[in-house]
Amino acid sequence: MPDLEITNEQKKKKKHIWTALFILINIAVIAATAINEFSGKPAGAVTLRFTRQAVLFLLCTALCFVALVIAQSLKYVLMMRSLGEPVSFRIAFETAVLGKYYDCITPSGAGGQPFQILWLHRRGYSDGGASAMTITDYITMQAGFIFLALVVFIGWRSVDLEAIRYTAYFGLLLFSLIPCLLVLFSWKPALVKKLVTAVIRLCGRLKIVKKPEQTTNQVLDKLDSYHRSLAVIAKDRLTMCCLLLLSLVYRIALCSMPYFVLKMFGAPVSFLHIFASTIYIYASIALVPTPGNAGAAEGAFYLVFSAMKSDGVFWAMLVWRIFSHYSFIILGAAVYGVNALRGRRKRGGKQE
């Protein structure tokens, strides 16, 4: 019992440390960009004018957020139907929102998928169905971004900062690792096992991985689990096509937000240039381990779009981050609150 209490205390301490780090990184980056934006400018140099045009672009940004939430929810509805599980838009919506909520508050976005599986299981969905839906959602979301990024990288190579461009190429390469391994695993499982074993052994010799054999088994088990779960829904080709399409809708809506935000502040920008630059940003920060890519996202956005030489870039960065990141945290907290009230009412009804 004492060991268990110590373990729980350690977990709580780690959560508090990550929360504090998350807050400090956000404050530091926002403060640094604010100082860089406003230093040397007279007070009142940047004014926020809520004209009709500004309000219109703000609404467009909000609609992008609504579109990506609906797209993510519909993916779960389609998967529920394909697997013969109970179909509920409310549960699909809650699963989608809370998955993003945990992606935003956990390091490397590692908390979303495990929580979604647990959430679905608690609502009566089978273990296999919950795992299949969550993992398929994750893989199709990755596939959607990879496709979109490749189109942009091939068709639009002009980005303002060379460092961002090459970092984006490297980020996409590593981001594509799991989907590529899954595809190869379905064709040549023995080859993938040899590759994974060889790479982890090399990392063990370089002292990057502490327990090579244990890590190898864990990675291979996870790949096998991913492959089994994906194969369950992949049999329904129409559903898979719809899932990939909805993943593209999600990514396009998310990457369109910066354009509408910048137009809101009167920046003379083109949609294609901003959209392509945003894809480069997301690819370059894809593997930053902070919760929600905190710090890297704000910094990369400011570095790229400060080249526009338009007043309000800092405010545009802040509004963009609110819609693309903090809105998921707020919405996730709201879902938790509504479910807590619903639970209290049920308990109150039983007592009466």
Summary of the structure (lengths in Angstrom):
residues: 352
radius of gyration: 22.0
end to end distance: 37.5
largest distance: 67.1
contacts: 1091
relative contact order: 0.14
helix: 83%
strand: 0%
